[in-house]
Amino acid sequence: MVLGLDIDPAKVAALNSGRSYIKHISSEAILEAINADKFVATADFSRIKEVEAVIICVPTPLNKNREPDISFILDTGKSIAPHLTKGTLVVLESTTYPGTTDEDLREVLEAGSGMKAGTDFHLAFSPEREDPGNAQSKVEVIPKVIGGYTPMCLERAKAVYGRAIKTLVPVSSCRAAEATKLLENIFRSVNIALVNELKLVYGAMGIDIWEVIQAAKTKPFGFMAFSPGPGLGGHCIPIDPFYLTWKAREYGQHTRFIELAGEINTAMPKYVVNRTAEALNALRKPMNGSRVLVLGLAYKPNVDDDRESPSYVLMDLLKAQGSDVAYYDPYVPVIRLTREHPHWAGTHSVSWDRASLQSFDVVVIATNHQAIHYQELAEWASCIVDTRNAMAGVSTKPRQVWKA
Ligand SMILES: NC(=O)c1ccc[n+]([C@@H]2O[C@H](COP(=O)([O-])OP(=O)(O)OC[C@H]3O[C@@H](n4cnc5c(N)ncnc54)[C@H](O)[C@@H]3O)[C@@H](O)[C@H]2O)c1
Protein backbone atom coordinates (compact mmCIF):
# COMPACT_ATOMS: atom_id res chain seq x y z
CA MET A 1 0.00 0.00 0.00
CA VAL A 2 1.39 3.40 -1.00
CA LEU A 3 0.35 6.61 0.69
CA GLY A 4 0.81 9.66 -1.54
CA LEU A 5 1.43 12.70 0.64
CA ASP A 6 1.23 16.25 -0.78
CA ILE A 7 0.60 19.67 0.73
CA ASP A 8 -1.43 20.62 -2.36
CA PRO A 9 -5.06 19.68 -1.58
CA ALA A 10 -6.03 19.95 -5.26
CA LYS A 11 -3.57 17.18 -6.19
CA VAL A 12 -4.72 15.00 -3.30
CA ALA A 13 -8.37 15.42 -4.36
CA ALA A 14 -7.56 14.75 -8.02
CA LEU A 15 -5.65 11.56 -7.26
CA ASN A 16 -8.28 10.23 -4.84
CA SER A 17 -10.94 10.71 -7.49
CA GLY A 18 -8.77 8.70 -9.91
CA ARG A 19 -7.64 11.68 -11.97
CA SER A 20 -4.00 12.03 -13.06
CA TYR A 21 -2.61 15.57 -13.37
CA ILE A 22 0.42 14.44 -15.39
CA LYS A 23 -0.07 13.69 -19.10
CA HIS A 24 2.18 10.63 -19.31
CA ILE A 25 0.60 8.93 -16.26
CA SER A 26 -2.85 7.59 -17.08
CA SER A 27 -5.90 8.17 -14.89
CA GLU A 28 -6.74 4.48 -15.39
CA ALA A 29 -3.48 3.47 -13.68
CA ILE A 30 -4.30 5.70 -10.69
CA LEU A 31 -7.87 4.43 -10.47
CA GLU A 32 -6.76 0.82 -10.74
CA ALA A 33 -4.31 1.28 -7.84
CA ILE A 34 -6.98 3.00 -5.71
CA ASN A 35 -9.56 0.31 -6.40
CA ALA A 36 -7.04 -2.42 -5.54
CA ASP A 37 -6.33 -0.66 -2.21
CA LYS A 38 -2.73 -0.14 -3.31
CA PHE A 39 -2.75 3.65 -3.29
CA VAL A 40 -4.40 6.57 -1.52
CA ALA A 41 -3.45 10.26 -1.41
CA THR A 42 -3.54 12.44 1.70
CA ALA A 43 -2.35 15.79 3.08
CA ASP A 44 -2.25 14.43 6.63
CA PHE A 45 1.37 14.08 7.80
CA SER A 46 0.35 12.22 10.96
CA ARG A 47 -0.23 9.20 8.71
CA ILE A 48 3.58 8.91 8.44
CA LYS A 49 3.39 6.76 11.56
CA GLU A 50 1.60 4.07 9.49
CA VAL A 51 4.39 3.61 6.95
CA GLU A 52 7.68 1.71 6.89
CA ALA A 53 9.41 3.98 4.36
CA VAL A 54 9.08 7.64 3.39
CA ILE A 55 10.34 8.74 -0.03
CA ILE A 56 10.73 12.50 -0.40
CA CYS A 57 10.50 13.98 -3.94
CA VAL A 58 9.86 17.69 -3.43
CA PRO A 59 11.06 20.58 -5.63
CA THR A 60 14.64 21.86 -5.41
CA PRO A 61 14.62 25.20 -7.26
CA LEU A 62 17.10 28.08 -7.28
CA ASN A 63 16.28 31.32 -5.51
CA LYS A 64 16.40 34.71 -7.23
CA ASN A 65 20.18 34.87 -6.69
CA ARG A 66 20.47 31.47 -8.42
CA GLU A 67 21.43 29.76 -5.17
CA PRO A 68 19.96 26.40 -4.04
CA ASP A 69 16.64 26.62 -2.25
CA ILE A 70 16.33 23.45 -0.17
CA SER A 71 13.50 24.88 1.95
CA PHE A 72 11.02 22.37 0.47
CA ILE A 73 13.22 19.50 1.68
CA LEU A 74 13.68 21.03 5.12
CA ASP A 75 9.96 21.85 5.49
CA THR A 76 9.08 18.29 4.52
CA GLY A 77 11.64 16.95 7.01
CA LYS A 78 10.12 19.12 9.76
CA SER A 79 6.60 17.88 8.94
CA ILE A 80 7.69 14.23 8.88
CA ALA A 81 9.92 14.20 11.97
CA PRO A 82 7.28 14.30 14.75
CA HIS A 83 5.55 11.24 13.23
CA LEU A 84 8.64 9.10 12.59
CA THR A 85 8.62 5.76 14.36
CA LYS A 86 11.59 3.55 15.21
CA GLY A 87 12.99 1.66 12.24
CA THR A 88 11.35 3.85 9.56
CA LEU A 89 13.38 4.45 6.41
CA VAL A 90 13.56 7.99 4.99
CA VAL A 91 14.88 8.37 1.43
CA LEU A 92 15.46 11.68 -0.31
CA GLU A 93 15.02 11.62 -4.11
CA SER A 94 15.11 15.36 -4.92
CA THR A 95 18.15 16.42 -6.92
CA THR A 96 20.51 18.36 -4.66
CA TYR A 97 24.11 19.04 -3.65
CA PRO A 98 26.22 16.44 -1.81
CA GLY A 99 25.66 16.69 1.92
CA THR A 100 21.95 17.58 1.85
CA THR A 101 20.83 14.17 3.12
CA ASP A 102 23.45 13.43 5.77
CA GLU A 103 23.76 17.05 7.00
CA ASP A 104 20.70 19.22 6.34
CA LEU A 105 17.90 16.66 6.22
CA ARG A 106 19.41 14.49 8.97
CA GLU A 107 19.57 17.49 11.31
CA VAL A 108 15.87 18.42 10.95
CA LEU A 109 14.75 14.80 11.20
CA GLU A 110 16.82 14.20 14.35
CA ALA A 111 15.78 17.51 15.96
CA GLY A 112 12.07 16.95 15.28
CA SER A 113 11.92 13.28 16.22
CA GLY A 114 14.41 13.11 19.09
CA MET A 115 15.84 10.02 17.39
CA LYS A 116 19.21 9.29 15.78
CA ALA A 117 19.69 8.50 12.10
CA GLY A 118 21.43 5.20 11.51
CA THR A 119 20.39 3.80 14.89
CA ASP A 120 16.73 4.74 15.49
CA PHE A 121 15.67 5.41 11.91
CA HIS A 122 17.29 4.80 8.53
CA LEU A 123 18.34 7.43 6.02
CA ALA A 124 19.31 7.20 2.34
CA PHE A 125 19.51 9.15 -0.92
CA SER A 126 18.38 7.74 -4.25
CA PRO A 127 18.06 10.08 -7.23
CA GLU A 128 14.93 10.12 -9.33
CA ARG A 129 15.62 9.05 -12.92
CA GLU A 130 12.79 9.61 -15.34
CA ASP A 131 12.46 10.32 -19.03
CA PRO A 132 9.06 12.01 -19.40
CA GLY A 133 7.63 11.75 -22.89
CA ASN A 134 9.55 8.56 -23.69
CA ALA A 135 6.96 5.79 -23.75
CA GLN A 136 9.70 3.11 -23.89
CA SER A 137 11.23 4.28 -20.62
CA LYS A 138 9.67 2.44 -17.68
CA VAL A 139 10.69 3.24 -14.11
CA GLU A 140 11.08 -0.44 -13.15
CA VAL A 141 13.82 -1.01 -15.74
CA ILE A 142 15.79 2.17 -15.08
CA PRO A 143 18.69 1.19 -12.77
CA LYS A 144 18.41 2.96 -9.40
CA VAL A 145 21.43 4.41 -7.62
CA ILE A 146 21.21 4.27 -3.81
CA GLY A 147 23.51 5.57 -1.08
CA GLY A 148 22.87 4.95 2.61
CA TYR A 149 23.89 6.93 5.69
CA THR A 150 25.12 3.63 7.17
CA PRO A 151 25.49 0.13 5.64
CA MET A 152 22.24 -0.87 7.39
CA CYS A 153 20.46 2.20 5.94
CA LEU A 154 21.61 1.06 2.49
CA GLU A 155 20.33 -2.48 3.05
CA ARG A 156 16.93 -1.16 4.13
CA ALA A 157 16.70 1.10 1.08
CA LYS A 158 17.72 -1.77 -1.23
CA ALA A 159 14.98 -3.93 0.27
CA VAL A 160 12.33 -1.27 -0.40
CA TYR A 161 13.37 -0.38 -3.96
CA GLY A 162 14.17 -4.00 -4.84
CA ARG A 163 10.45 -4.75 -4.69
CA ALA A 164 9.76 -2.42 -7.60
CA ILE A 165 13.00 -1.93 -9.53
CA LYS A 166 14.98 -4.55 -11.41
CA THR A 167 18.53 -3.21 -11.09
CA LEU A 168 19.87 -1.49 -7.99
CA VAL A 169 23.20 0.34 -8.01
CA PRO A 170 24.43 0.70 -4.43
CA VAL A 171 27.11 3.34 -3.79
CA SER A 172 29.19 4.03 -0.70
CA SER A 173 27.31 7.03 0.73
CA CYS A 174 24.41 9.45 0.36
CA ARG A 175 26.93 11.98 -0.97
CA ALA A 176 28.16 9.66 -3.72
CA ALA A 177 24.54 9.13 -4.81
CA GLU A 178 23.83 12.88 -4.74
CA ALA A 179 26.99 13.51 -6.76
CA THR A 180 26.02 10.84 -9.30
CA LYS A 181 22.76 12.61 -10.14
CA LEU A 182 24.59 15.92 -10.52
CA LEU A 183 27.16 14.35 -12.84
CA GLU A 184 24.34 13.01 -15.04
CA ASN A 185 22.69 16.43 -15.33
CA ILE A 186 25.94 18.38 -15.73
CA PHE A 187 26.96 15.96 -18.50
CA ARG A 188 23.77 16.86 -20.40
CA SER A 189 24.10 20.59 -19.79
CA VAL A 190 27.74 20.72 -20.96
CA ASN A 191 27.12 18.61 -24.06
CA ILE A 192 24.03 20.59 -25.05
CA ALA A 193 26.13 23.78 -24.68
CA LEU A 194 28.78 22.25 -26.93
CA VAL A 195 26.36 21.54 -29.79
CA ASN A 196 24.71 24.93 -29.26
CA GLU A 197 28.09 26.61 -29.68
CA LEU A 198 28.93 24.49 -32.73
CA LYS A 199 25.53 25.41 -34.21
CA LEU A 200 26.66 29.04 -34.26
CA VAL A 201 30.21 28.32 -35.46
CA TYR A 202 29.18 25.89 -38.21
CA GLY A 203 26.21 28.10 -39.11
CA ALA A 204 28.61 30.99 -39.82
CA MET A 205 30.57 28.62 -42.09
CA GLY A 206 27.42 27.61 -43.96
CA ILE A 207 27.47 24.11 -42.43
CA ASP A 208 24.28 22.62 -41.01
CA ILE A 209 24.86 21.32 -37.45
CA TRP A 210 21.96 18.86 -37.77
CA GLU A 211 23.50 17.20 -40.81
CA VAL A 212 26.82 16.99 -38.99
CA ILE A 213 25.26 15.40 -35.88
CA GLN A 214 23.40 12.85 -38.01
CA ALA A 215 26.67 11.89 -39.69
CA ALA A 216 28.64 11.78 -36.41
CA LYS A 217 25.97 9.56 -34.87
CA THR A 218 26.95 6.77 -37.23
CA LYS A 219 30.21 6.32 -35.29
CA PRO A 220 29.63 3.12 -33.32
CA PHE A 221 31.83 4.13 -30.37
CA GLY A 222 33.02 7.21 -28.51
CA PHE A 223 30.23 9.55 -29.59
CA MET A 224 26.85 10.37 -28.13
CA ALA A 225 24.48 12.70 -29.97
CA PHE A 226 23.02 15.77 -28.28
CA SER A 227 20.65 18.20 -29.99
CA PRO A 228 20.95 21.97 -30.12
CA GLY A 229 17.89 24.06 -29.28
CA PRO A 230 16.51 27.45 -28.28
CA GLY A 231 17.94 27.20 -24.74
CA LEU A 232 17.70 24.87 -21.79
CA GLY A 233 14.40 23.97 -20.23
CA GLY A 234 12.81 21.80 -17.59
CA HIS A 235 13.20 21.68 -13.87
CA CYS A 236 16.55 19.78 -13.94
CA ILE A 237 19.22 20.67 -16.50
CA PRO A 238 19.08 24.50 -16.21
CA ILE A 239 19.02 24.33 -12.40
CA ASP A 240 20.75 21.34 -10.84
CA PRO A 241 24.32 22.01 -12.01
CA PHE A 242 24.25 25.26 -10.03
CA TYR A 243 23.60 23.31 -6.85
CA LEU A 244 27.12 21.97 -7.23
CA THR A 245 28.55 25.38 -8.16
CA TRP A 246 27.21 26.76 -4.87
CA LYS A 247 28.43 23.87 -2.71
CA ALA A 248 31.85 23.78 -4.42
CA ARG A 249 32.55 27.34 -3.20
CA GLU A 250 32.47 26.06 0.38
CA TYR A 251 35.49 23.92 -0.58
CA GLY A 252 37.26 26.71 -2.52
CA GLN A 253 36.50 24.94 -5.81
CA HIS A 254 35.26 26.43 -9.07
CA THR A 255 32.93 24.75 -11.56
CA ARG A 256 34.12 26.34 -14.79
CA PHE A 257 32.49 23.87 -17.17
CA ILE A 258 29.13 24.40 -15.49
CA GLU A 259 29.41 28.19 -15.67
CA LEU A 260 30.51 28.19 -19.29
CA ALA A 261 27.76 25.79 -20.33
CA GLY A 262 25.24 27.96 -18.48
CA GLU A 263 26.50 31.06 -20.27
CA ILE A 264 26.25 29.48 -23.73
CA ASN A 265 22.87 27.88 -23.13
CA THR A 266 21.28 31.02 -21.69
CA ALA A 267 22.50 33.04 -24.70
CA MET A 268 20.52 30.78 -27.10
CA PRO A 269 17.13 32.54 -26.91
CA LYS A 270 18.81 35.83 -27.92
CA TYR A 271 20.36 34.10 -30.93
CA VAL A 272 16.93 32.74 -31.94
CA VAL A 273 15.40 36.21 -31.64
CA ASN A 274 18.20 37.65 -33.80
CA ARG A 275 17.53 35.00 -36.45
CA THR A 276 13.82 35.86 -36.27
CA ALA A 277 14.68 39.52 -36.87
CA GLU A 278 16.84 38.48 -39.86
CA ALA A 279 14.01 36.38 -41.29
CA LEU A 280 11.54 39.26 -40.93
CA ASN A 281 14.07 41.69 -42.35
CA ALA A 282 14.35 39.56 -45.48
CA LEU A 283 10.59 40.12 -45.88
CA ARG A 284 11.09 43.89 -45.30
CA LYS A 285 9.26 43.63 -41.99
CA PRO A 286 10.42 45.04 -38.65
CA MET A 287 10.21 43.08 -35.38
CA ASN A 288 8.22 45.94 -33.94
CA GLY A 289 4.57 45.32 -34.73
CA SER A 290 5.08 41.93 -36.41
CA ARG A 291 2.86 39.07 -35.32
CA VAL A 292 5.02 36.20 -34.02
CA LEU A 293 3.77 32.73 -33.12
CA VAL A 294 5.92 30.62 -30.77
CA LEU A 295 5.20 26.98 -31.53
CA GLY A 296 5.56 24.72 -28.49
CA LEU A 297 5.55 25.90 -24.90
CA ALA A 298 6.59 22.66 -23.19
CA TYR A 299 10.34 22.44 -22.61
CA LYS A 300 10.66 19.17 -24.53
CA PRO A 301 8.61 17.32 -27.15
CA ASN A 302 5.42 15.40 -26.36
CA VAL A 303 5.06 16.52 -22.73
CA ASP A 304 2.84 19.14 -21.08
CA ASP A 305 5.57 20.36 -18.70
CA ASP A 306 6.36 24.06 -19.29
CA ARG A 307 8.66 24.54 -16.27
CA GLU A 308 11.72 26.68 -17.05
CA SER A 309 10.77 26.48 -20.72
CA PRO A 310 12.94 28.60 -23.03
CA SER A 311 9.73 29.41 -24.93
CA TYR A 312 8.88 31.89 -22.18
CA VAL A 313 12.25 33.60 -22.55
CA LEU A 314 11.68 33.78 -26.32
CA MET A 315 8.22 35.26 -25.79
CA ASP A 316 9.58 37.86 -23.36
CA LEU A 317 12.42 38.87 -25.69
CA LEU A 318 10.15 39.06 -28.74
CA LYS A 319 7.62 41.14 -26.84
CA ALA A 320 10.38 43.47 -25.63
CA GLN A 321 11.16 44.15 -29.31
CA GLY A 322 7.58 45.25 -29.86
CA SER A 323 6.31 42.04 -31.48
CA ASP A 324 2.76 40.91 -31.03
CA VAL A 325 3.43 37.45 -29.51
CA ALA A 326 1.14 34.40 -29.30
CA TYR A 327 1.79 30.69 -28.82
CA TYR A 328 0.46 27.32 -29.90
CA ASP A 329 0.86 24.12 -27.88
CA PRO A 330 -1.58 21.21 -28.05
CA TYR A 331 -0.59 20.16 -24.51
CA VAL A 332 -0.74 23.59 -22.85
CA PRO A 333 -4.14 25.07 -23.77
CA VAL A 334 -3.77 27.90 -21.26
CA ILE A 335 -0.75 29.21 -19.32
CA ARG A 336 -0.86 28.61 -15.57
CA LEU A 337 0.45 31.11 -13.07
CA THR A 338 4.20 30.58 -12.59
CA ARG A 339 6.68 32.35 -10.35
CA GLU A 340 9.03 33.19 -13.24
CA HIS A 341 6.56 34.38 -15.90
CA PRO A 342 3.38 35.53 -14.13
CA HIS A 343 2.60 38.05 -16.88
CA TRP A 344 1.75 35.24 -19.34
CA ALA A 345 -0.73 33.54 -16.97
CA GLY A 346 -4.19 33.12 -18.51
CA THR A 347 -2.93 33.41 -22.11
CA HIS A 348 -4.57 30.81 -24.37
CA SER A 349 -2.98 28.79 -27.14
CA VAL A 350 -4.14 29.99 -30.58
CA SER A 351 -6.17 27.55 -32.66
CA TRP A 352 -4.56 25.36 -35.30
CA ASP A 353 -6.12 26.26 -38.63
CA ARG A 354 -5.18 27.97 -41.84
CA ALA A 355 -6.64 31.39 -40.97
CA SER A 356 -4.98 31.44 -37.57
CA LEU A 357 -1.55 30.38 -38.89
CA GLN A 358 -1.72 32.73 -41.88
CA SER A 359 -2.27 35.70 -39.59
CA PHE A 360 1.34 35.52 -38.31
CA ASP A 361 4.33 37.13 -39.98
CA VAL A 362 6.64 34.44 -38.62
CA VAL A 363 6.33 31.15 -36.71
CA VAL A 364 9.18 30.21 -34.35
CA ILE A 365 9.35 26.45 -33.67
CA ALA A 366 10.55 26.13 -30.07
CA THR A 367 9.36 22.57 -29.28
CA ASN A 368 9.04 19.79 -31.85
CA HIS A 369 5.94 17.94 -30.60
CA GLN A 370 5.18 14.95 -32.80
CA ALA A 371 1.48 15.85 -32.74
CA ILE A 372 2.09 19.01 -34.77
CA HIS A 373 1.26 18.73 -38.47
CA TYR A 374 4.42 20.22 -39.99
CA GLN A 375 3.23 19.85 -43.58
CA GLU A 376 0.18 22.01 -42.77
CA LEU A 377 2.53 24.48 -41.10
CA ALA A 378 4.59 24.66 -44.31
CA GLU A 379 1.43 25.27 -46.32
CA TRP A 380 -0.05 27.91 -44.00
CA ALA A 381 2.89 29.87 -42.56
CA SER A 382 4.76 32.36 -44.72
CA CYS A 383 7.97 32.30 -42.69
CA ILE A 384 9.28 29.72 -40.19
CA VAL A 385 12.23 29.93 -37.79
CA ASP A 386 13.13 26.36 -36.83
CA THR A 387 15.20 25.77 -33.67
CA ARG A 388 14.65 21.97 -33.62
CA ASN A 389 15.12 20.85 -37.23
CA ALA A 390 11.43 19.97 -37.14
CA MET A 391 10.96 20.93 -40.80
CA ALA A 392 13.53 18.39 -42.04
CA GLY A 393 11.80 16.13 -44.53
CA VAL A 394 8.82 18.49 -44.97
CA SER A 395 8.38 20.10 -48.38
CA THR A 396 8.78 23.84 -48.01
CA LYS A 397 9.19 26.89 -50.25
CA PRO A 398 12.60 28.50 -50.91
CA ARG A 399 13.64 30.94 -48.13
CA GLN A 400 10.59 29.91 -46.06
CA VAL A 401 12.53 28.12 -43.28
CA TRP A 402 15.32 29.71 -41.25
CA LYS A 403 17.26 27.38 -39.01
CA ALA A 404 18.14 28.89 -35.65
N1 LIG B 1 9.93 15.19 -12.65
C1 LIG B 1 11.02 14.58 -13.12
O1 LIG B 1 11.05 14.06 -14.23
C2 LIG B 1 12.30 14.51 -12.27
C3 LIG B 1 13.38 13.71 -12.72
C4 LIG B 1 14.54 13.65 -11.97
C5 LIG B 1 14.63 14.37 -10.78
N2 LIG B 1 13.58 15.13 -10.36
C6 LIG B 1 13.76 15.85 -9.09
O2 LIG B 1 12.74 15.48 -8.20
C7 LIG B 1 12.37 16.59 -7.38
C8 LIG B 1 10.90 16.86 -7.49
O3 LIG B 1 10.57 17.16 -8.83
P1 LIG B 1 9.08 17.18 -9.37
O4 LIG B 1 9.15 17.39 -10.82
O5 LIG B 1 8.32 16.00 -8.85
O6 LIG B 1 8.57 18.50 -8.63
P2 LIG B 1 7.12 19.13 -8.46
O7 LIG B 1 7.25 20.60 -8.61
O8 LIG B 1 6.12 18.41 -9.29
O9 LIG B 1 6.82 18.91 -6.89
C9 LIG B 1 6.45 17.67 -6.34
C10 LIG B 1 5.35 17.85 -5.31
O10 LIG B 1 5.91 18.25 -4.05
C11 LIG B 1 4.86 18.88 -3.34
N3 LIG B 1 5.40 19.53 -2.16
C12 LIG B 1 6.05 20.71 -2.06
N4 LIG B 1 6.42 20.94 -0.78
C13 LIG B 1 6.00 19.89 -0.06
C14 LIG B 1 6.10 19.54 1.32
N5 LIG B 1 6.68 20.35 2.18
N6 LIG B 1 5.56 18.36 1.69
C15 LIG B 1 4.94 17.54 0.81
N7 LIG B 1 4.84 17.81 -0.49
C16 LIG B 1 5.35 18.97 -0.92
C17 LIG B 1 4.27 19.78 -4.39
O11 LIG B 1 2.96 20.19 -4.04
C18 LIG B 1 4.29 18.89 -5.64
O12 LIG B 1 3.07 18.22 -5.84
C19 LIG B 1 13.25 17.75 -7.85
O13 LIG B 1 14.39 17.80 -7.05
C20 LIG B 1 13.62 17.35 -9.25
O14 LIG B 1 14.84 17.95 -9.65
C21 LIG B 1 12.41 15.20 -11.08
The ligand as a Gaussian input file, in Angstrom:
#p B3LYP/6-31G(d) Opt

LIG

0 1
 N        9.931000      15.186000     -12.654000
 C       11.024000      14.577000     -13.115000
 O       11.055000      14.060000     -14.227000
 C       12.299000      14.510000     -12.269000
 C       13.377000      13.715000     -12.723000
 C       14.542000      13.649000     -11.967000
 C       14.632000      14.366000     -10.784000
 N       13.581000      15.132000     -10.360000
 C       13.758000      15.851000      -9.092000
 O       12.738000      15.476000      -8.204000
 C       12.367000      16.585000      -7.385000
 C       10.898000      16.862000      -7.486000
 O       10.570000      17.165000      -8.832000
 P        9.081000      17.178000      -9.370000
 O        9.154000      17.394000     -10.824000
 O        8.324000      16.002000      -8.852000
 O        8.568000      18.502000      -8.634000
 P        7.116000      19.132000      -8.456000
 O        7.251000      20.598000      -8.614000
 O        6.121000      18.409000      -9.287000
 O        6.817000      18.907000      -6.886000
 C        6.453000      17.672000      -6.343000
 C        5.353000      17.847000      -5.312000
 O        5.912000      18.247000      -4.053000
 C        4.862000      18.880000      -3.345000
 N        5.402000      19.526000      -2.156000
 C        6.052000      20.713000      -2.065000
 N        6.419000      20.941000      -0.785000
 C        6.004000      19.888000      -0.063000
 C        6.098000      19.537000       1.319000
 N        6.678000      20.351000       2.182000
 N        5.558000      18.364000       1.695000
 C        4.942000      17.537000       0.812000
 N        4.837000      17.810000      -0.490000
 C        5.354000      18.970000      -0.924000
 C        4.270000      19.781000      -4.392000
 O        2.956000      20.185000      -4.045000
 C        4.295000      18.893000      -5.642000
 O        3.065000      18.222000      -5.845000
 C       13.249000      17.753000      -7.850000
 O       14.391000      17.795000      -7.052000
 C       13.625000      17.353000      -9.245000
 O       14.840000      17.955000      -9.648000
 C       12.408000      15.203000     -11.078000

